[in-house]
Amino acid sequence: MTFSSVNRLDLPPLAQGARDKSAAIGERLDLVSHVKVKLTVTLGGAEINLGQLFSLCADEVIALDRGVDAPVDVRLNDKVIARGTLVAVGDQFGVRVSEVLPE
């Protein structure tokens, strides 16, 4: 049987006034600012039964559970981090962020 040693690591406490996210991250954002993440935008959803799913044809419309003017969700790893509205960016879609959600 092999045993491993575990050493205790004491870290300094965060500053009491570090309520701001940028303050909590500190001045070392440069350490992770190059890391790419994948965002997804959710327009809405629909619930249908399998019979309806398998009978779908081209040109059919599936009604979503959101209104036309409802904001879209911006997600990071399936967690909603912001909301916004769809905009046209040339010949592509974009999202104008209207709200960034707290943690």
N, CA and C atoms as an extended XYZ file, in Angstrom:
309
Properties=species:S:1:pos:R:3:atomname:S:1:resname:S:1:resid:I:1 pbc="F F F"
N         0.832       -1.164        0.000 N   MET     1
C         0.000        0.000        0.000 CA  MET     1
C         0.888        1.242        0.000 C   MET     1
N         0.510        2.258       -0.794 N   THR     2
C         1.288        3.473       -0.887 CA  THR     2
C         0.515        4.619       -0.256 C   THR     2
N         1.213        5.420        0.529 N   PHE     3
C         0.598        6.581        1.162 CA  PHE     3
C         1.219        7.849        0.607 C   PHE     3
N         0.417        8.864        0.416 N   SER     4
C         0.906       10.159       -0.052 CA  SER     4
C         0.813       11.172        1.068 C   SER     4
N         1.725       12.110        1.072 N   SER     5
C         1.694       13.189        2.050 CA  SER     5
C         0.851       14.332        1.510 C   SER     5
N         0.132       14.953        2.386 N   VAL     6
C        -0.636       16.132        2.021 CA  VAL     6
C        -0.128       17.270        2.885 C   VAL     6
N         0.303       18.336        2.246 N   ASN     7
C         0.799       19.495        2.983 CA  ASN     7
C        -0.250       20.584        2.988 C   ASN     7
N        -0.364       21.263        4.095 N   ARG     8
C        -1.308       22.358        4.233 CA  ARG     8
C        -0.753       23.584        3.526 C   ARG     8
N        -1.643       24.307        2.844 N   LEU     9
C        -1.271       25.521        2.149 CA  LEU     9
C        -2.132       26.645        2.689 C   LEU     9
N        -1.521       27.612        3.351 N   ASP    10
C        -2.256       28.746        3.907 CA  ASP    10
C        -2.217       29.894        2.914 C   ASP    10
N        -3.399       30.380        2.545 N   LEU    11
C        -3.522       31.487        1.618 CA  LEU    11
C        -4.011       32.723        2.360 C   LEU    11
N        -3.559       33.900        1.945 N   PRO    12
C        -4.050       35.113        2.609 CA  PRO    12
C        -5.533       35.307        2.304 C   PRO    12
N        -6.299       35.841        3.254 N   PRO    13
C        -7.727       36.081        3.004 CA  PRO    13
C        -7.923       37.166        1.965 C   PRO    13
N        -9.066       37.100        1.269 N   LEU    14
C        -9.422       38.152        0.319 CA  LEU    14
C        -9.700       39.433        1.082 C   LEU    14
N        -9.446       40.530        0.429 N   ALA    15
C        -9.724       41.830        1.044 CA  ALA    15
C       -11.206       41.940        1.362 C   ALA    15
N       -11.530       42.512        2.504 N   GLN    16
C       -12.927       42.621        2.923 CA  GLN    16
C       -13.746       43.454        1.952 C   GLN    16
N       -13.162       44.440        1.312 N   GLY    17
C       -13.901       45.305        0.406 CA  GLY    17
C       -13.967       44.776       -1.009 C   GLY    17
N       -13.540       43.556       -1.246 N   ALA    18
C       -13.472       43.007       -2.608 CA  ALA    18
C       -14.808       42.436       -3.036 C   ALA    18
N       -15.827       43.250       -3.047 N   ARG    19
C       -17.144       42.806       -3.494 CA  ARG    19
C       -17.240       42.858       -5.012 C   ARG    19
N       -16.522       43.770       -5.613 N   ASP    20
C       -16.496       43.945       -7.063 CA  ASP    20
C       -15.761       42.759       -7.681 C   ASP    20
N       -16.320       42.195       -8.764 N   LYS    21
C       -15.683       41.036       -9.395 CA  LYS    21
C       -14.268       41.344       -9.838 C   LYS    21
N       -14.044       42.520      -10.418 N   SER    22
C       -12.701       42.848      -10.894 CA  SER    22
C       -11.739       42.966       -9.722 C   SER    22
N       -12.215       43.436       -8.569 N   ALA    23
C       -11.351       43.520       -7.404 CA  ALA    23
C       -11.024       42.128       -6.887 C   ALA    23
N       -11.998       41.200       -6.944 N   ALA    24
C       -11.753       39.832       -6.492 CA  ALA    24
C       -10.746       39.136       -7.387 C   ALA    24
N       -10.807       39.408       -8.674 N   ILE    25
C        -9.846       38.820       -9.604 CA  ILE    25
C        -8.491       39.455       -9.395 C   ILE    25
N        -8.483       40.721       -9.053 N   GLY    26
C        -7.238       41.413       -8.800 CA  GLY    26
C        -6.619       41.935      -10.075 C   GLY    26
N        -5.387       42.290       -9.968 N   GLU    27
C        -4.676       42.876      -11.096 CA  GLU    27
C        -4.078       41.828      -12.013 C   GLU    27
N        -4.317       40.554      -11.794 N   ARG    28
C        -3.688       39.495      -12.583 CA  ARG    28
C        -4.637       38.855      -13.578 C   ARG    28
N        -5.583       39.614      -14.083 N   LEU    29
C        -6.488       39.124      -15.110 CA  LEU    29
C        -5.709       38.701      -16.352 C   LEU    29
N        -4.523       39.284      -16.532 N   ASP    30
C        -3.690       38.938      -17.689 CA  ASP    30
C        -3.300       37.463      -17.705 C   ASP    30
N        -3.383       36.794      -16.568 N   LEU    31
C        -3.039       35.369      -16.509 CA  LEU    31
C        -4.051       34.494      -17.241 C   LEU    31
N        -5.302       34.944      -17.335 N   VAL    32
C        -6.342       34.133      -17.966 CA  VAL    32
C        -7.049       34.838      -19.122 C   VAL    32
N        -6.694       36.073      -19.409 N   SER    33
C        -7.431       36.835      -20.418 CA  SER    33
C        -7.335       36.241      -21.816 C   SER    33
N        -6.374       35.397      -22.085 N   HIS    34
C        -6.208       34.784      -23.401 CA  HIS    34
C        -6.991       33.475      -23.550 C   HIS    34
N        -7.555       32.960      -22.468 N   VAL    35
C        -8.280       31.689      -22.493 CA  VAL    35
C        -9.602       31.891      -23.227 C   VAL    35
N        -9.867       31.046      -24.224 N   LYS    36
C       -11.111       31.144      -24.993 CA  LYS    36
C       -12.196       30.304      -24.329 C   LYS    36
N       -13.412       30.834      -24.341 N   VAL    37
C       -14.577       30.117      -23.831 CA  VAL    37
C       -15.644       30.140      -24.905 C   VAL    37
N       -16.572       29.206      -24.836 N   LYS    38
C       -17.640       29.131      -25.826 CA  LYS    38
C       -18.946       29.589      -25.187 C   LYS    38
N       -19.520       30.623      -25.764 N   LEU    39
C       -20.814       31.119      -25.319 CA  LEU    39
C       -21.890       30.611      -26.258 C   LEU    39
N       -23.058       30.341      -25.723 N   THR    40
C       -24.207       29.982      -26.544 CA  THR    40
C       -25.337       30.947      -26.203 C   THR    40
N       -26.213       31.152      -27.158 N   VAL    41
C       -27.350       32.038      -26.970 CA  VAL    41
C       -28.612       31.216      -27.152 C   VAL    41
N       -29.515       31.304      -26.198 N   THR    42
C       -30.755       30.540      -26.229 CA  THR    42
C       -31.918       31.467      -26.520 C   THR    42
N       -32.626       31.168      -27.604 N   LEU    43
C       -33.804       31.952      -27.973 CA  LEU    43
C       -35.028       31.520      -27.185 C   LEU    43
N       -35.092       30.265      -26.832 N   GLY    44
C       -36.239       29.713      -26.128 CA  GLY    44
C       -36.240       28.210      -26.301 C   GLY    44
N       -37.293       27.589      -25.859 N   GLY    45
C       -37.392       26.139      -25.962 CA  GLY    45
C       -38.816       25.725      -26.268 C   GLY    45
N       -38.974       24.463      -26.526 N   ALA    46
C       -40.306       23.910      -26.794 CA  ALA    46
C       -40.334       22.489      -26.266 C   ALA    46
N       -41.492       22.061      -25.855 N   GLU    47
C       -41.669       20.682      -25.412 CA  GLU    47
C       -42.672       20.022      -26.347 C   GLU    47
N       -42.215       18.969      -27.017 N   ILE    48
C       -43.092       18.220      -27.920 CA  ILE    48
C       -42.930       16.741      -27.606 C   ILE    48
N       -43.894       15.950      -28.022 N   ASN    49
C       -43.773       14.515      -27.776 CA  ASN    49
C       -42.991       13.867      -28.927 C   ASN    49
N       -42.590       12.638      -28.728 N   LEU    50
C       -41.781       11.950      -29.734 CA  LEU    50
C       -42.505       11.772      -31.056 C   LEU    50
N       -43.806       11.569      -31.004 N   GLY    51
C       -44.576       11.441      -32.243 CA  GLY    51
C       -44.470       12.705      -33.084 C   GLY    51
N       -44.595       13.855      -32.435 N   GLN    52
C       -44.454       15.125      -33.145 CA  GLN    52
C       -43.027       15.306      -33.666 C   GLN    52
N       -42.062       14.913      -32.860 N   LEU    53
C       -40.661       15.051      -33.260 CA  LEU    53
C       -40.365       14.246      -34.518 C   LEU    53
N       -40.803       12.986      -34.533 N   PHE    54
C       -40.516       12.119      -35.673 CA  PHE    54
C       -41.342       12.456      -36.912 C   PHE    54
N       -42.403       13.227      -36.735 N   SER    55
C       -43.212       13.588      -37.899 CA  SER    55
C       -42.877       14.986      -38.433 C   SER    55
N       -41.836       15.609      -37.899 N   LEU    56
C       -41.464       16.939      -38.392 CA  LEU    56
C       -41.059       16.890      -39.858 C   LEU    56
N       -41.465       17.910      -40.581 N   CYS    57
C       -41.133       18.043      -42.003 CA  CYS    57
C       -40.533       19.426      -42.236 C   CYS    57
N       -39.893       19.575      -43.377 N   ALA    58
C       -39.360       20.883      -43.759 CA  ALA    58
C       -40.486       21.900      -43.817 C   ALA    58
N       -40.205       23.106      -43.453 N   ASP    59
C       -41.138       24.240      -43.458 CA  ASP    59
C       -42.128       24.245      -42.307 C   ASP    59
N       -42.072       23.256      -41.407 N   GLU    60
C       -42.929       23.309      -40.224 CA  GLU    60
C       -42.348       24.310      -39.240 C   GLU    60
N       -43.200       24.848      -38.391 N   VAL    61
C       -42.781       25.835      -37.400 CA  VAL    61
C       -43.004       25.259      -36.007 C   VAL    61
N       -42.013       25.382      -35.163 N   ILE    62
C       -42.124       24.967      -33.765 CA  ILE    62
C       -42.176       26.243      -32.934 C   ILE    62
N       -43.271       26.457      -32.233 N   ALA    63
C       -43.421       27.652      -31.394 CA  ALA    63
C       -42.560       27.499      -30.142 C   ALA    63
N       -41.806       28.540      -29.831 N   LEU    64
C       -40.966       28.535      -28.638 CA  LEU    64
C       -41.727       29.126      -27.460 C   LEU    64
N       -41.188       28.923      -26.276 N   ASP    65
C       -41.863       29.363      -25.058 CA  ASP    65
C       -41.557       30.810      -24.675 C   ASP    65
N       -41.065       31.596      -25.625 N   ARG    66
C       -40.768       33.006      -25.350 CA  ARG    66
C       -41.431       33.888      -26.382 C   ARG    66
N       -41.729       35.102      -25.956 N   GLY    67
C       -42.318       36.074      -26.866 CA  GLY    67
C       -41.269       36.634      -27.819 C   GLY    67
N       -41.728       37.279      -28.859 N   VAL    68
C       -40.845       37.838      -29.880 CA  VAL    68
C       -39.906       38.883      -29.287 C   VAL    68
N       -40.393       39.665      -28.346 N   ASP    69
C       -39.590       40.734      -27.761 CA  ASP    69
C       -38.834       40.312      -26.500 C   ASP    69
N       -38.952       39.059      -26.100 N   ALA    70
C       -38.284       38.597      -24.879 CA  ALA    70
C       -36.772       38.561      -25.093 C   ALA    70
N       -36.003       38.844      -24.044 N   PRO    71
C       -34.548       38.783      -24.188 CA  PRO    71
C       -34.073       37.347      -24.391 C   PRO    71
N       -32.912       37.222      -25.017 N   VAL    72
C       -32.285       35.912      -25.194 CA  VAL    72
C       -31.304       35.694      -24.045 C   VAL    72
N       -31.014       34.435      -23.745 N   ASP    73
C       -30.071       34.102      -22.680 CA  ASP    73
C       -28.691       33.853      -23.269 C   ASP    73
N       -27.677       34.458      -22.675 N   VAL    74
C       -26.285       34.184      -23.033 CA  VAL    74
C       -25.764       33.222      -21.979 C   VAL    74
N       -25.281       32.062      -22.444 N   ARG    75
C       -24.878       30.998      -21.520 CA  ARG    75
C       -23.398       30.672      -21.651 C   ARG    75
N       -22.817       30.352      -20.525 N   LEU    76
C       -21.457       29.833      -20.455 CA  LEU    76
C       -21.551       28.521      -19.702 C   LEU    76
N       -21.188       27.420      -20.355 N   ASN    77
C       -21.296       26.088      -19.742 CA  ASN    77
C       -22.688       25.835      -19.177 C   ASN    77
N       -23.704       26.141      -19.946 N   ASP    78
C       -25.107       25.900      -19.586 CA  ASP    78
C       -25.624       26.780      -18.449 C   ASP    78
N       -24.844       27.765      -18.016 N   LYS    79
C       -25.287       28.681      -16.972 CA  LYS    79
C       -25.546       30.039      -17.612 C   LYS    79
N       -26.721       30.600      -17.334 N   VAL    80
C       -27.055       31.917      -17.883 CA  VAL    80
C       -26.204       32.964      -17.175 C   VAL    80
N       -25.406       33.707      -17.960 N   ILE    81
C       -24.542       34.730      -17.381 CA  ILE    81
C       -24.978       36.142      -17.781 C   ILE    81
N       -25.817       36.243      -18.826 N   ALA    82
C       -26.269       37.554      -19.288 CA  ALA    82
C       -27.531       37.388      -20.110 C   ALA    82
N       -28.191       38.510      -20.363 N   ARG    83
C       -29.360       38.535      -21.246 CA  ARG    83
C       -29.195       39.692      -22.219 C   ARG    83
N       -29.837       39.553      -23.365 N   GLY    84
C       -29.719       40.614      -24.350 CA  GLY    84
C       -30.733       40.482      -25.455 C   GLY    84
N       -30.577       41.298      -26.476 N   THR    85
C       -31.475       41.277      -27.622 CA  THR    85
C       -30.680       40.937      -28.878 C   THR    85
N       -31.345       40.269      -29.807 N   LEU    86
C       -30.702       39.928      -31.068 CA  LEU    86
C       -30.564       41.169      -31.929 C   LEU    86
N       -29.429       41.281      -32.591 N   VAL    87
C       -29.177       42.372      -33.524 CA  VAL    87
C       -28.538       41.792      -34.774 C   VAL    87
N       -28.625       42.533      -35.866 N   ALA    88
C       -27.958       42.132      -37.099 CA  ALA    88
C       -26.573       42.764      -37.122 C   ALA    88
N       -25.570       41.929      -37.413 N   VAL    89
C       -24.189       42.389      -37.552 CA  VAL    89
C       -23.754       41.970      -38.944 C   VAL    89
N       -23.957       42.870      -39.907 N   GLY    90
C       -23.715       42.498      -41.295 CA  GLY    90
C       -24.725       41.448      -41.699 C   GLY    90
N       -24.245       40.303      -42.159 N   ASP    91
C       -25.156       39.219      -42.532 CA  ASP    91
C       -25.198       38.124      -41.463 C   ASP    91
N       -24.830       38.464      -40.233 N   GLN    92
C       -24.856       37.511      -39.124 CA  GLN    92
C       -25.685       38.077      -37.971 C   GLN    92
N       -26.005       37.209      -37.027 N   PHE    93
C       -26.681       37.639      -35.809 CA  PHE    93
C       -25.651       38.025      -34.769 C   PHE    93
N       -26.052       38.916      -33.892 N   GLY    94
C       -25.258       39.283      -32.732 CA  GLY    94
C       -26.189       39.455      -31.554 C   GLY    94
N       -25.627       39.686      -30.389 N   VAL    95
C       -26.420       39.921      -29.186 CA  VAL    95
C       -25.953       41.218      -28.547 C   VAL    95
N       -26.884       42.134      -28.342 N   ARG    96
C       -26.582       43.346      -27.577 CA  ARG    96
C       -26.910       43.032      -26.126 C   ARG    96
N       -25.894       43.000      -25.292 N   VAL    97
C       -26.063       42.625      -23.886 CA  VAL    97
C       -26.790       43.755      -23.155 C   VAL    97
N       -27.882       43.398      -22.508 N   SER    98
C       -28.662       44.381      -21.766 CA  SER    98
C       -28.554       44.166      -20.263 C   SER    98
N       -28.118       42.986      -19.858 N   GLU    99
C       -28.040       42.676      -18.434 CA  GLU    99
C       -26.974       41.608      -18.216 C   GLU    99
N       -26.088       41.857      -17.275 N   VAL   100
C       -25.119       40.844      -16.843 CA  VAL   100
C       -25.578       40.371      -15.476 C   VAL   100
N       -25.804       39.071      -15.354 N   LEU   101
C       -26.369       38.535      -14.121 CA  LEU   101
C       -25.307       38.365      -13.049 C   LEU   101
N       -25.678       38.602      -11.787 N   PRO   102
C       -24.719       38.365      -10.704 CA  PRO   102
C       -24.463       36.873      -10.555 C   PRO   102
N       -23.387       36.553       -9.883 N   GLU   103
C       -23.017       35.131       -9.739 CA  GLU   103
C       -24.116       34.324       -9.136 C   GLU   103
